């Protein structure tokens, strides 16, 4: 729902550089779509009323007029059941259609801390200046979070289509790390751009429309559960009416899904264009350079937050510790990221372009019709073309806008939400202790930055014994090796994207692949498949070279250790792949049977139970085989003990299927899969550290 009633500054989505049109045209288009929705929904309501009235009259006729002519008791009972069924069908279907009229969606976030002018006078001063500069209204409420983001949000109800909605402003204090007041000003000005956009009124209406359509199509509430129970009723005459009611709602859902996609597709295009309009407001208020710098820093700060700070906090939480202050812990993580090769951001140093990680780029450039934001590169190009210069730049550290006690309150709110369900609360540690924890976790769980691309993945298959037998004199760990691996990983993602485009799962218009234009009918699947196969072979050769090199350097103990690590990786991959194919066959059969639904006769039920038994046994045999080959795959903890215990018991039989034990099977499968991946990662990390040591 967040995408429907919130507009944030940090969204990043496929390119709209090829997308033509103005906001005015997009608004007209979306108003047309909304008008069609209103006509459709009114027609649904009329249909619901007609069904209710018809059901009432039919039930009245059966119960009072037809019944008096029935002399057989069994027939009379059938007439009464029919009357009751018609009344129930009309009532349930009518309520199903009108329930969205009374729905109310609250955009809630437990981590938000509302602040006032008294709490943050400097921040509110900046917000008030922006309100005057832009001529747009002040937000109704201002909230702070720990996110690296800012957004406009509001609550919705059906009548919001026709009535104005007051917007709220959420500011993520993660934005304030390493930024200036001017850069934060540009971000907030972007949000004020959304406050003032007349098209935002259309966005509010679309948000309500989204809520109604989503609830009709996807929400599983008490009515849906009642319909399902009614459809499965034991008494056939009563079950027929349940099946009829369920069929009617299913038909409405299918038609509504088409309307949903029609309305939201226009809204997404409008949303992408609105982002450019809000960016213009940001550039006018803060200057193009400040906006470009802010956007580039946000991208990098988000990466450091999601890929650095939060994982470190999660690992610390597993050990029962948390830092005293979320924001003060940023410095320790920034130093850890610097050790891994990421740039160190400073408030006084502006960025003119996004950080280039050196990784390969996708060959596909397309407009995703469901994206709400343009691609970052297009937004930066747009801002640079505006070329707005400001001489009144505020170069002070952004943290000067927020008192320390307020930031601490936001930090404490996050930690209280995260630990709310924990029986044993984590211990708080000071900044120095947290820094020690971060660097210890960095050494234990992270790959050395220069070998991350090469080892933080699944190795390509190659002949292990041949690699051990030959000797590679020169180190294969070259920039070319890293480039090839990065290109392969991106190419695999591109293959998935092309498949989604070809199947229609991903809706795009024409798109560019390797600089040439294609459509859904001409997706270059075979061309990319050949490119991918060639890349995989090149990387496999390099992986083999790396194995040969590492297994022939150092002392005898080092060489034995390296060979043991490679053998462990290959054994785990070989067994899990083979077992995975067997389990996938069972999954496909069971998923098809679940999707088909309906009652099963005794023979079908026995076949179903037999499949579950076979799935369980194949999984148990696979776990035992891996444990024998690589004993330390299963960790000595509660999850590991549960998996081991699971292999010793029979939970389902060919005559009985236990849903709860089936869920336990799925949980154990997921846990065991994670354990196998963790085992491979540990081996690969050891190989990366060994490679790092040989380099020095």
N, C-alpha and C positions, 0 to 999 in steps of 0.2 A: 504493500500500500504506500510505502514511502515515496515511490516513484510517482504516484498519482497525485499526492498533495504536498509535495516538497520540491523545491527547486534549489539545487546546490551548485556551488561554484567549482567544485573539483571534479565533476563528472568527466569521463573520458570515454569516447565511443568512436566507432568507425567514421571515416571522413565524410564531410558534407561539402567538400570543395566542388564536387560535380553537381551539387544540388542547386537548382535554380528556383527563383520565386521570392516574393516579398512577404513581410509579416502581414500586411494588409490582405494580400491574396490568400495567405494561409488561414487568417482569421475568418474570411468569408467562406472558405472551403469548410472549416471546422464548424462554423455556425450552421451551414447546410447539413452537415453530418449530425449535429445535435438536434436540428429540427426533425430529421428523419427518425432519430432515436425517440423523441417525444411522441411522434405519431405512432411509432411502433409500440411504445410502452402504454400509451393510451388505448391502443387497439388490444393489447394484452389484458388491460384492466377490464375493458368492455367484454372481452371473451370470458374473463373470469366471472364477471357479473352475470353474463348470459348463461354460463354453465351452472352457476348457483341458482338462478331463477328457474332454469329448466329443470334442475335436479329437484328443487322444492315442489314445482308443479307435478313432475312425474311421480315423486314420492307421495304427494297428496292424492293423486289419482289412484295409485296402487293401494295405498293404505285405507282410503275412505270409499272410493268408488268401486274399484275392481275387487277388493277383498270381500265385499258383501255378497258377491256372486260366486265365491269359492266355497265349496262345501267340504272338500278334502282337507284334513288337518295338515298333511305334509305339504300340499300345494299352498295352503294359507301361510305356513311358515316360510316357504320359499318366496312368496310375495312380500312378506314383511322384511325378509333379509334383503331382497332387491331394493325395497324402499329405503331401508337403512343404509344400504351400500351406496345408492345414488346420493342421498343426503351427505354421507361422509365424503364421497368423492368430490361433490361440489364444494363442501366446506374446506377440505384440505387443499384442493387446487386453488380455490379463491384466496385463501390465506397465503399460499405459496406465492401468488402473483402480487399481492398488495403489501407483503411484509417489507420490501425495500422502502416503501413510503415512510416507514417509521424507524428506519435504521439510522444510527448516528455513529459516525466513525471518529474516534478521538486519536489524534496523532500524539501518542504518548512515548515517553522515553524516561525510564527511571533515573537515568544518569544526569538529566538536566537539572541545573540549579538556577532558579529565577533570581535575577539581580535588579536592583533599582538604582536610581541616580545617587542615592545616599551610599550605596555599596561601592559603586565604581564611577565616581564623578568624572574622571578623565575619559573613560570609555564612553559614557553617556554624552559628554561634551562633544566627542568626535561624531557620535551618531546624530546629535542634534545639528551639528554643522552640516553634515551630509544631507539631512532633511531639508535644511534651508537652501543649500547649494543646488540640490536637484529639484526642489519644489514638490517633493513627494512626502506623503504622511509618515509620521513616526510609527514604528511598530507598536502593536498593542502590548506585547510583553517581550522582554529580552531574556534569553537563557544562555547559560554557559555550559559547555561540556569539555571533555578532554580530547575530542576528535580533531583531526587536521582538516577542518572543513567549516563552511558556514552555509546556512540555508534558510529559506523562507518556508514556513509551514503553517497550517491552519486545520481546524476541525471541520467536518462536513456533515450535512444532513440533506435530505431530499430538497428541502425548500431553499437550500443555498444556491440552487440553479437560478432562482429568481431574486434572491436577496443578496446584498453585498456581504463579503466575508472579511473580517479584520485579520490581517496577517501578523504572525509572530516572527521574531528573528532569533535564530540559534547561532551562537558563535563558538566554534571549537577553539579552545585555548592552545591546542596543538599547533595552530597557525602562528602563534606568537614566538615559537622557538626559532631563533636565527632570522627574524624579520624585523623590519623597521615599522614605525607608525605609518609612514606613507604607503608601504606595501599592504599593511592591514587595511588602511583606508581604501585602497583600490578594491580589495575583496569585499568590504562592506558596501562600497559604492555599487558594485555589481549587484548585490542583493537589493539595494535601493532601486536599482534599475528595474528589478522585478516588481517592487512595490508600485512603481509608477506606470508600468506597462498596461495600457488599456486592454491588451490581449490577455493579461493575467486574469481579467474577469471571465474570459472564455475558459481559461485554465481552471478556475474555480468550478465552473459549471461542468467541465469535463471530469474533474475530480469526483464530483458527485455522481456523474453518469458512470464513471469507472466503478464506484462503490456499488451502485445498483446492479450493474451488469455482472460484476464479479460475484456478488452475493447470489444472484440468480443461477450463475453457471457453476461456481466452484465451492461456495460455502456449504458445509455439511452441518446442518443444525437439527433441532428437534423434529422439524417437519420431515426432513430427509430420512432421519432415523425411524420415524413413525411409518413412513412410506415403505421402507425396507422391511420392517417387521410385518406390515400389512401384506406386502407382496409374498412373504414367506409363510403366511397363515396356513394352519393345517387343514382347515375346512375349505374344500374346493370352491363352493359358491362365494364365500367371503373373500377367498384369495383372488378370484377373478376380478373383483372390483379393485383390489389392491394393485393388481398387475395393470389394470386400465389406468388408474391414477398415476402409477409410476411411469407408464408409457407416455401419458400426456406431459408430465413434467420433463421427461427425457427429450421429447420432441421440442418443447419450449427451450430447453437448455441448448439444443443443437442450433436452433434458429438464432437464439440470443448470442451464442458464441460468434456467429457470423456478423451480427450487429456490433458486438463488442470489438471485434477486429477492425471493422469498418470505421467506427468512431475513433478508436485509439490510434489507428494508423495516421489519421489526419492530425491528431493532437501531438504525436511524436514529431512530425515535421514542423508544426508550429513551435513546439518546445525548442527544437534545434535552432530555429531562426530567432526565437526570443533570446537565446543565449548570446547571440551576436549583438542584439540590441542592448542587453544589459552590460556587455563588455564595452560598448561605446560609452555608456554612462560612466563606467569605471575609469576609462581613459580620460574622459573630460574632467573628472573630479581629481584624479591623482596623477595623470600623465601616462602615456603609453609605456614608458620605460619601467615605471613602478609596477604597472599591471603585468607586464611580461615577466619581470623579475619575481613577482609574487606567485604567478602561475607555475613558473619553473621550480621555485622553492617548494611549493605545495606538493608537486609531484614527487620530489625527492624526499621531503619530510614524510609523506604518506608511505613511501617505500621503506624508509627507516623505521617508521612507527609500526607498520604491519609486519615487516620482515625482520625487525630488530627488537624494538622495545617490548612489544606485546608478547612475542615468543619468549624473551628473557623473563618477563613477569610470570608467564605461564609456568615456565620451568621452576622459577623460584617458588611459585605457589605450590607446586608438587612437593617441594622440599619443606614447605611450611613457613616461608618467609616472604615478606613484601617490604618495599622501601617505605620510608616515612612519608615521602612526597612523590607523586607520580611525575610531576614536571621537573623536579630537581634530579630525578633519575635519568633524565634525557642526556645530561652531560656524559655520564658513564657509558651510555649506549652509543653516543656520538663518537666517543673515543674508541669503543670497540669496533664500530663501523669503519672508522679511519684505519684501524689495524687491518681490516679486511679489504681496504683499498677504496672505500667510498669517500667522496669529498666531504670536507668539514665546512658546514655552512656557518656564516657569520652575518650579524645584522648589517654591518657596514659594507659588506661586499655583495653587490647586485649580481644577478644572473641574467644574461642576455639570451640564453638558449638552454633547452633542457639538457640534463646530464646525459652524456652518451656513454652507455655501458660497454659499447663495442660489440654487442651481440648482433646477430644477423637480423635483418628486417623481413617482415612478411612479404611475400610476392603478391599478395591480394590487397587491393584497395577498393573498398565498396561502401555503399551507403546502406547501413542496416536500418530498415524502415521502422524498427522498434526501438532504436536508440533515442534517448532523450537529450543527449549532448553531442555537440560536434567533436571532432578529434582535436586534441590539444594543438597540434601543429597548425591547423586551419585557424584556430582562435588567435594564436600568436601572430600568424601572418596578417590577419585582419587588424590586430592592434597596431602592428608596426606600420601598416599602410595608413592608419589614421594619423600617426606621427604627432600626437598631442604632446607638447612640452609644457612643463610646470616649473616655475622658479621657486615656489613656496613649499618645497619638499621638506617633510618632517623626518629627519634622519635618526631621531631617538629610537632606542630599543623599544620594540612593541610591548614588552612587559611593563613599561612605565605606565601603560593604560590601566593595569589591573593591580589592585593591592595584593600583597602577598597572602594575607589572610583569606581573601576571596578565592585565590587560586588553590590554596590549601583545602578550602571547603569543597571545591569541585573535585579535587583529588580524592578527598575522603569519601565523597559520594560515590565515586566510581568503585573504590575498594569495598565500600559497604554493600554495594549491589553485587559485586563479584563474589563476595564471601558470605552472602546472606544465607545460603543453603548449607554452608559448611558447619559441621558440628564442632570441629576443633579449629578455632580461628588462627590464622597465620601470625607469626611473630613479626613485628616491625623492626627493621634494621636501618641504621643511619646510612648516609650517602657513601661513606668509605667502605662500609661492609657490603653494601649493594654493588659497588664498583668491583670489589674482589669477587663477588658472586658472578657478576656479568662476565668477567674475564675467565673465570674458571669454567662457566658454562660455554663460553666461546670456544675454549680449547677442547671441551668434552664433546660438544654436539655440532659444531659448525665446521665446514670445510675451509681449509686455507683458501683465501680469495683467488689466488692465481691458479689453483687447481680445481676450483669449484665447478666450472663448466665441464671439465673433463671427467670428474668422478661423481658428481652429485646427480646421478641418473642411473638407468639400467644399462649395463654394458651390452654392446652388440655381440651376438654369438660368433665365436671363432674356435678353431681347433686348439684346445688348451694344451694338449700334450706336445703338439708341434711347436707351439710358442715356447714351452719350457725347453724343448730340445735345441732350438736355435738361439744364437746370441746376437743381441742388438747392441752394437758398440756405442752409438751416439744416442743421446737423450732425444726421445720423440716428443717431449713436452714443449712444443713450439707454438707460437701464435697461430700458425696454420692449423695445428691440431685442434686448438680451442675454437677457431673459426668454423672448422668443419663440423664439430660437435654442435655448436650453437645453431648452425645452418640446418643440421638434421632435426634438431628439436623443433625449430620453427616450421620446417617443412612438414613435420608430422601434424602440427597444429593446422597448417594450411590444408592438408589432406582432409582432415575432419571438417574444416569449413567448406571445402569444395563439395564434399559429400552432403552436407546439410543444404547447400545451395541447390544441388542437383535434385535432392528429394523434396525440396520445398519447405523443409523444416526451418531454414533460414531464408527470410524473404529479403531479396535485394532486387534492384533494377539491373541495369547493365553494370558490369564491374570490370576492373582492370586486373589482369593477371600477367605479371612480368612485363608490364607496359602495354599489353595488347588488350583490346576490349572484347568481352564475352557476355553472353546472356545465359539464363538458366538452361536453355536448350543446347548450348554449345560449351558447357563446362569442360575444361581441359583435364578431365580425370586421368586419362591414360598418359598424357604428356607429363603430368605431375607425378604419377605413379612411377614412371621410368626414372624421372629425376630423383625421386625419393630412394628408389632401389640402388641407384648409382652412389648416392650419398651414403646410404647405409653400408655398402660394401667398402667404400673408402674409410669410413669411421671404424668398421670392424678390423680393417688392416692396421689402422693406427692403434686400436685397442690391443691387438695382438702384439704390435711392436712394443707398446708400453709394458705388457706382461713379460715379454722376452727381456727387455732392458732391466726391469726391476728385479726379475728373478735371477739375474746374473751379476749383481753388484753387492758389495758389502761382504760380510763374513758368511760362513756356512749357516750360522743361526739366522741371520737376516734373510738369506735366500730361502731357507726352509719356511720361515714365517711368511714371506711373500707368497710362496707357492701354496701354502696352507690357506691363506686368505682367498686367493683366486679359486682354489678347489671348493672351498665352502660356498662361495658365491654361486658357482656353476651348479653345484649339487642342489642347493635350495631352489634356484631358478628352474632347473630341469624337473625336479619332482613337483613343484607347485604348478608349473605350466601343464604338466601331464594330468595331474589331479584336477586342475582347473577346467580342462576340457571336458572331463567326465562330469564334473559338477554342473558345468554350463548346459550340458545336454539335459540333465534332470531339471535344471531351472527353467529351460525353455518349455519343457512339457508342462511343468507345474504352473508357470505363468499363463500359458495358453488355457489351462483348465480353470484357473482363477478368473481369467478374463471372460470366459464363456459363462460362468455363473450357473444358476439353476440347480435344481435338485439332482442328486446322483442315485442311481439304483444300486443294488448290492454289488453287482459285478464292477460297476464304475468306481464305487467307493473303495472296493478292495484293490483295484488297480491303482487308485490314487494313493492309498496307504502304502502299497508296495513301492511306489516311486519315492515316497518320503523315506521309507526304510532304506532303499538303495542309496539315496542321497546321503543319509546319515552314515551308513556304513562306508561309503567311498570317502567321505570326509574323515572319518575316524582312522581309516587305513592310511590316508595321506598324511595325517598328523603323526601317526606312529612311525611311518617311513622316514619322514623328515627328522623326527626326534632321534631315531637310530643313526641316521647319517650325520646329523649336526646337532648334538645334544644341547648346545647352548642357545639354540633358536628360542626355546621356551624360557622366559625369564623366571627367576625365583621370586615371584610376587603373587598377589591374590589372583590376578587375571591369568597368569601362567598356570597356577594350580587348578583353576577352574577348567582350563582347556585340557590339561592332563587328565583330570577326573572325568571329563566328558567322554574321553576315549574308552573308558572302562564300563560304561553303562549303555543299556538299550532303552531308549525312551519311547519309540514308536514301534508298532507291529503291523503286520499285513492286515490285521483285523481292526485296528484302532489307530486313529490319528489324533494326537494331542496338540492343539493349537499353541498352548503355552510352551510345551517342550520344543515345538517347531521354531518358535521365536527364540528360544534359548540356543537352538542349533544355529540360527542365523547370526546371533550375537557372537557365538564362539567362532564361527567362520570369519566374521569381520575382525575379531580380536587376533585370531591366528594369522590372518593376512597381514595385519599391522606388525605382528611379531616377525614375520618373514622379511618384510620390508625393512624393519629396524635392524635385523641381523645383517642384511646386505649393506645398509648404510654404515653400520659400524665397521664392516670389513673395508668398505670403500674409503671411509675416513682414515683408517689405519694406512691404507695404501697411499692416500694423498699426503699424509704426514711423512711417510717414508720417502715419497718422491720429493717432498719439500726438503727433507734432510739431505738427500743426495745432491740436490741443487747447490746447497751451501757447503 
